[in-house]
């Protein structure tokens, strides 16, 4: 139906809710678990260590170069599971929709979720939809919560990091932040700024091959690379040293950041991982990452040190050494 | 700090986010899994059938007689897991906060979540916080996603329901709906209208004792008892007959609904369960329910029939028989 919109009654739990579920969600996501349509999903799981991660997505704009809120909502949670060393298996999806959202936009988001989940090999197994009055939310917010299983012997708690471990970033940083910012502010560049939004399921191969030689992984989303390095340094009680010249940044991000007075190291990423790895395995990991399309631009950017504990030091491109702190205040609101 | 409020920077992923997590969430919810503060929670699980359920809570007002959005967010997901036959074990929690929310209100919600989770025996193990600009959400929305394990041999899929199975409701219906409505509209009654919001973990004992003599359970939240009966009738391809006179409704709900022209059978509940049980077990289940404080007002309200398939018939208090349909349109928006 043209000009069809989401109405409050679509969130009533009654007949209209059922129609929305049947015609929009089930059509796109059908699988043997979801189709039972119970109060929750029921599935057989193996024993072992399970990872569970949750994220709400409130990004604006809903559609941006390189993705949309639906793709992002799958990638964000998949990547958090991957960062735990887990193989992502199942996702729940919960929508909060502002009354009046165009049904076509919702369908498009739902389709993009289906495609990304398929690519990542994860199943959407249960969901929830709430609709609030016009003005009580901004179009649509999505929560995804995922579970996955961690192979025997994998332990990515930062406490395992030791001085001398190498730090790898799996590609260029800052792309997602710039894509959102440029879309929002109407900036345009010769090379378009595309979000790096991607589900990093391919890292599963690296985890399987190198096991515990990988000490810790984390995806540098809100707060960017600098914030994640600080988090890990604090949790692992180690020092971190990185070389600015070794951190991959695309020309468009570099140029735009210079112009806007922003720092790519604090800009959000949605398809990158920071990996701490034992020194003797780092070269192999790097070579393998570079052979995978998702992580072809991977680079070693620094290493863990014994001191100063909890602190990140960066050697700038001009050779100066300075403290790289956590993000303070707000950088770009509603980036994810 | 007095007059402290949630700021956009609390959702930045940087220093302010970390402070909010440390000072508000971790303080109230500390446990050995949450305290790891990784991108996701990691825990050992047994093999078997797992249930997973998600719900977002957008209720207004945030605080109401008998509960608040925090208590509700725990009860809602716990009860969905119970309805799957599962023992609730772990919950993720995701907040979407409107900039400017009073920090005291957030603390109070977080405290009430901690208390309800403790009562229900479920652990809050991972979370997420987003903050959006003033006007982009209505104070606070909460998503909870829960997982639990289903004991060997339990199967609550509606397909197991047979003609002759008895239908039990575990207490008076309509209390939550009326509590919210009266608070919102400033109505007051001689007996105050209290929400029935409660985590129904005690039903675990009934599930363990009666096993597969219980055919199906579902909690009648949005859309009320009438909608849930219709859902089950449709999914099980059976008929449902209930006697209005046997459905427990408190005097205050009955009186208020008469006055407001509303039907308690469509009003939301947040601490009730509808149970379909084999006829030969129904009496025992009822007696056991009545001996538990949470379900003391349980009653048999009708039974499953072979026809008319997918339809709910009600014998009214005056003896007339009519079709009890699903909720159409919107009854009370933002009830949960």
Interface residues (C-beta under 8 A of the other chain):
Chain A: X7 X8 X9 X11 X12 X13 X14 X15 X16 X17 X18 X36 X37 X38 X39 X40 X41 X42 X43 X44 X45 X46 X47 X48 X49 X50 X51 X52 X53 X54 X55 X56 X57 X58 X79 X80 X81 X83 X84 X86 X90 X92 X93 X94 X95 X96 X125 X126 X127 X128 X130 X131 X132 X133 X135 X136 X137 X138 X141 X143 X145 X146 X147 X150 X156 X157 X218 X219 X221 X222 X223 X227 X231 X235 X268 X325 X326 X327 X328 X329 X330 X331 X333 X334
Chain B: X7 X8 X9 X11 X12 X13 X14 X15 X16 X17 X18 X36 X37 X38 X39 X40 X41 X42 X43 X44 X45 X46 X47 X48 X49 X50 X51 X52 X53 X54 X55 X56 X57 X58 X79 X80 X81 X83 X84 X86 X90 X92 X93 X94 X95 X96 X125 X126 X127 X128 X130 X131 X132 X133 X135 X136 X137 X138 X141 X143 X145 X146 X147 X150 X156 X157 X218 X219 X221 X222 X223 X227 X231 X235 X268 X325 X326 X327 X328 X329 X330 X331 X333 X334
